[in-house]
Amino acid sequence: MKLIQILKVAIIPVLTVLSLLSASNKALADYLNSQGSGGDYRYELWSTDDNNYYYLKVWLYEASPNSDPYTTTRRFPSSREALIYFDCNYAEKNLPECSQ
């Protein structure tokens, strides 16, 4: 009987704390870094909370701010690469980086 009481008092709270800690590590959030537009499109630049990668959400310029994005891009290792991608593929800018 005492063993069961020890388990209830000692081990269950420890397991609860450990499960909460592991759950908080898994709950990563994405963050909005910037917004802009070019050509017929506008974008939001997002990153993971650990800044491991960046991606763009792209809308037609006239689309409602509450609408779903026209597209969400692949992952980029830097914000610079993501914005160059937008400029080359949506804003129709003629940058040296666009020819790569």
Disulfide bonds with the S-S distance in Angstrom:
Cys88-Cys98 1.92
